[in-house]
């Protein structure tokens, strides 16, 4: 008599589903037809933004920030932001894009969010490392003293993006129009996240409002991790962690209340 196969735990089933969805996202994003163009665009999108701002700053003779190279400053702001904003925007269509898969019992809507956000995090972090190497190769001083801080900041931003993406998925399920309005707000938030400027140039009256936004808190620490001379007096990872817990809790709460409707109404 053959022994019965060992039953997998719920966690093992979810990990397998996320893994399958992750590779499905990779194939969808970088399929055989557009493989080279897809990988090239991953580098070109942030590269063009960095080049544009470098030309702008040099033309109007603005020094972005002391204690840090301008290219390094922009790369360490643009790449984390692109990870967050891309995860949020792609979450809007996560239910619609995977509705056929929800007929399979092991696949849940949250699995698609984890898979998509993880792909965005890995792509952005690897592109970030590529640009760091590129800048170092051309003479930019980059410190490796605070690598653990850099990795921690990216991990925290990844978890924050998962929570926010869950919120966006539920909102997109409720109303695509409301979701589009929020995406416009996120684009506006770009200018309040310290991507193009250092928080140190802001007057105190403006700074106190900008610091309500959790994104600058993690971006400034990423910058400090590659350039230790860059000051981080105004920001706090503890505040970002508190915001992360709130966003993740709210995302899971909304998801729990809408999981069944996302799986049924969208798969008919």
VENDA-V534915 format. One line per field, one symbol per residue. ss: DSSP state (H for helix, E for strand, L for the rest). burial: 1 if it has 16 or more other ideal C-beta (glycine too) atoms within 10 Angstrom, else 0. Layout:
ss->???
burial->???
//
This chain:
ss->LLLLLLLLLHHHHHHHHHHHHHHHHHHHHLLLLLHHHHHHHHHHHHHHHHHHHHHHHHHLLLLLLLLLLHHHHHHHHHHHHHHHHHHHHHHLLHHHHLHHHHHLLLLLHHHHHHHHHHHHHHHHHHHHHHHHHHHHHLLLLLLLLLHHHHHHHHHHHHHHHHHHHHHHHHHHHHLHHHHHHHHHHHHHHHHHLLLLLLHHHLLHHHHHHHLLLLHHHHHHHHHHHHLLLLLLLLLLHHHHHHHHHHHHHHHHHHHHHHHHHHHHLLLL
burial->0000000000001100110111011000110000000000010001101100100010000001100111111111111111111111111111100110110000111111111111111011101101110010000100000100110111011111111111111111100000100110010011001111111101000000011001111111111111100111011010011011001100100110010001100000
//
